Amino acid sequence: MLGRALAAVGALALLLAGALLVWSYSALWRPVSSREVAITVAEGAPAGEVLADLHRAGLLPSPVAGRLYLRAFASGRSPRWGHYRFPAGSRPADALERVLEGRVETVAVTIVEGWGVEEVAAACAAAGVGTVDEWRAIARRRELIADLAPAAPSLEGFLFPDTFRFAVGLAVPSAADHMLDRFREVWRAETAAEGELWASPLELVTLASLVEAETSVAEERPLVAGVYRNRLARGMLLQCDPTVVYALKRRGEWQGRLLLRHLATDDPYNTYRYPGLPPGPINSPGRAALAAALRPASHDLLYFVASPGGGHSFSRTLAEHERAVAHWRASRR
């Protein structure tokens, strides 16, 4: 009798296991959602709360089914925070895998070479990544770049220009870290074979920002960097117009047009008045500008001015430069 009872129990267990498998397949591998659904998984949310949210959103027929899936297939993974969007017809198993893998909804943000912190802040805020004020605040946290440029006055110049994909809802400090890490990656690659640098990292990034502001012509970047290096070596004022514009912007005095009187502005970023490089970068230089600052062209040029045919005219002497300036002005009449 005992043997028959045990056999019956075993058969019942097998029957229940089979039924559970059939139910699990039906519950987890058949679409249950007929519309697109979006949910947000809070940071640190326990698995039970996430399963309940998926169930309420119509993506999971039962939290129990979700627990069975996690036990059988999660392999130590747990739901990851973020904003998720599930297309219509999503299967519960697919929805669960999405949150286990962290395939969150993302937004693309493109930071353009030569942008300053204000432009970076505006672009990120427009994409929903923080607010302009939050970006202004993070830019003041110069300790975030202290490993590379401890004397940097801000993060200006170090929020690397590139296209980033940020998780929707990502906090500004985390987004800024991505930009700073990208800068470090490019910096390491560009300096790997340099040996001893001819200037400090802060000075080189500052010079790169001047190069970025002065020209977008690839072959001119090393020439421009060489001009500034020559002027620095001779103790000459750099007389870089974009530094005056930057000075006016940070003082709230920029009106969209650079005038002769602005060259006398008493600001440490004004390289018409203060010798040497400005205290820090004036924009976010791209990789090519950084490379030009690291490896300026070797020449004896000291001046350049816009050329009527595009690009710039470079000169060795003031007399040559004045003729180039006169030619440029005549072309604008």
N, C-alpha and C positions, 0 to 999 in steps of 0.2 A: 504493500500500500504506500509506504514511504517513497519508494522509487517512482511509483506512478505520480505521486504528488509533486515530487521534484521535477519530473519530466513535464508535468503540466505547467509548473511555475516557469520552467525554462522556455517552454513554447510560448507562454504568455509574454515573457520578457522579449523574446525574439519578435513576436507580433507587435509589441509596443515600440520596439526599436525601429521596426520597419515602418510603422505608422508615423513615427517621429521623423524618419528620413523623408518620407513622402511629404509630410507637412512642412518640414524645413525647406525642401525644394520649392514647394508651392509658395511658401512665405518669403523666401529670400531670392529666388532666381526667376521670378515672374514679375513683370512690371505691375506696380500698384498705383503709380502716379500718372495722371493723364494731363498734367499741366506743369509748366516750369515753376520751380520752387526755389526760394532763397532763404537760407537760415544763417545765423551767426553763432559760432561756438565761442563762448567766452573763454578767456585765458584761464587755465586751471580748472575748468569745468570737469566734474567727475563723469565717468563713462555713463553711469545711469541717467544723469541729466541730459547728456547728448542723445542717448537712445530715446528718451522721452520726447525730446524736441523733434527728432526725426519722425517719431510716431505721430505726434500732433500735426506735423507738416504733411502727413500722408505719404511719407517715403518709406515707412516701416510698418508692416501690419501689426506688429507686437513687439514691445521691448524685450520680451522673453526670447523671441526669434533673434533679436540683435545680440543678446547675451550669449546665445548658443553659437552665433557666428564668431563673436570675439573670442570665445573659448576655443573654438576649433581652428580659426584661421588668422587671428590677430598676431600670433607669434611674438608676443611681448610688446606689440605696438599699442598705443592708446590714441584716442581722438586728439587731433591737433587744433589749436584755436585758429580763428579767422572767419572770413565771410565766404560762404559757399553758394554756388548756384547750380541747381540740378535740372537738366533738361527734361522735358516731358517724356514719359516712357522709361524713366530711370528704374532699374531694378534695385531692390533693397540692398543686395550684395554690392552693387556698384556704388550706391550711396555710402555704404559703410567703408568701402575701400577708399573712396574719395577723402573722407575725413580722417582715415587712418594714415593716408599718404600725405595729407596736408595740401591737396590740390585746391588751394583757395582761389577765389576770384582775385584777379590782379588788374592793375592799371599801369599803363606805360607813361613814363615821364621822360621827356628829352631835355637835357641841359645842354645848351649851345656854348661852344667855345667863345670866350670873351664876355660871357654873362657875369654880372656881379651878384652879390647876395640878394639884392632886391629882386632881380629877374628870376633867380632860382626860387625864391620864396613865392613869387607870384605864380610861376609855372606849377609848383607842387601844390599850392593851395587850390589852383584851378582844377587840378586833377583829384582833389579830395584828400591829399596827403598833408594833413595839418593845416594850420592857418599861417598867414603872413607873419603875425606877431610871434608865433611859435618858432618859425624859422629865423626870425631876427634874434630871438633869445638864444637859440642853439648856436648861432653864428658867433655869439659873444663868448662861448665856452672854449676858449683857446687851449685849455688843458687837453682837449680831445686830440690835438695834433702835437702835443708836447714831446712825444717820442721822436719826432722828426724836426720840428721847428719850435723849440720852447719859447723863443722870443716873438713868435707870431702875435700880432695884436688881435687877431680874430681868425675865423675859419675862411675868410676871404682868400680865394686862390686855391683852396684845398678841397672844395666840393667839386669833384672831378666832372667835367662835361662828358656826358655819355647818355645812352638811353637805358633807363632802369625800369624793371617791372617790379612794382611794389604790391604787396598784399593789401587789398582794400582794408582800411582801418589801421594800417601800420602806424605806429607812433613816430613822431618826428625824430626823436633821438636815434631810433633804429634805422630810419631812412637815411639820416645824415651819416651814420656809421657805414652804410653801404657805399655812399659816395666817397667817404674818406678812405675806406678800404680799397676802392678802385684806384684812388690817387696813389696810395702806397704801392699797389701792384704795378702800376705804370712806372712810378718812380724807381722801384727796384729794378725793373727791366731795363730802363734807360741808363741807370747808373752802374749796372752790374760790371761793365767792362771799363769803367772810367778811372778806377784807382782813386787817387786823392782828387777831390773836387777843387776847382780853382776859386770857388767862393762857398759860403755857407748855403745849406738848403734853402733857408728863408730868402737869402739874397738872390739865389738862382730862380726860385719860383717868382719872386718879385720882378726880376728882369724878364722872365718868360711872359708875365702878364703885360709888360710894356710892349714886348714884341707882338703879342697877340692883338693888342689894341692898335698897333701901328700898321700892320699889314696882314693880308690874307693870302698873299702870293707866296707859294711854297718856297721858291728859290730865293726870295728876299729875306726870309726869316733869319738865316744865319748872318746875312749881311747887316741887318738892323741890329742884331745882338752884338756883332763885331763893332759897329759904330759906338754903341753905348759902352762896350768894354773899353774901347780906345779913349772915350771921353772920361770915363772913370779913372783910367790910368794916368791921364793928364791933369786930373783935378778940375775938369771943365764941368759946368752945369749940364745936366742931361737935356734940359729944355724939351721935355716930352709933353705935347699938348694934352694927351689923354689923362695925364696925372692932374692937370689943372681942372679938367672936367670932373674927375673923381673928387677932388677937393671941394669943388662947388656943390656936388651932389650930397656929399656927407654933411655939408654945412646948410643944406636946404636952400641953396642960392642958385642952382642951375636952372636956366630959363630956355635951354635948348640951343643956345648959340654962344660960341666962345668969342669974346671980344678982347681987344688989346688990353683994356684995363684989368681984365681978369688975371693977366699974367703976373700982377703984383699982389695977388691974394696971399695973405699971411697964413699959410697952412703948411704943415710939414710934408704934405703930399705934393706940394707945388714945386716941381723940379726946375722951374724958372727962378725960384727964390732960394730954395734950400739945396745945398750940394749933395752929391751922392744919390743913391737909390732912395725912394720913399720908404717909410717905415714898414710897409708890407705890400702884398699884391693888390692890384686895383681891379682884378677880375679873375675868372677861372681860366687859366691857359690850358690849351689842349696839348696833346702829346707832341705834336710837331714844334710848338713854341717852346715846350720844355727841352726838347732835344736841341733846339737852336741855342737856348741859353746855356746848356751844358757844353755845347761845342760851337762857340761863335766862329764865324769865318775870320781867318787871319788876313788882315789888310791894313791900309793906312787911311781909310775913309773916316771922316769926322762929321759929315753932314748928310742929310737927305731931305727931300721935299717931294710932294706929289708931282707926278709927271703927267702932262696933258694926254699922253697916249695910254695912261693906266700905269699902275705901279708907282715906283719912285725913281727919282734921279739922285744919285749918290755923288758926293764931292769930297775932295781932299782938303781944299782950302776954302776960306770964307769968301774969297772973290769968286771962285767957281760956284759956290753955293748961292751967292747973291744973284749971279746970272741965271741960275736954274730957277730961283724964286721969281725973278722978273719974267722969265719965259712962261712960267706957270700962271702968273697973274695976267699976262697978256692974253693967254688962251681963254681966260674966263670972261673977257670983255665982250 
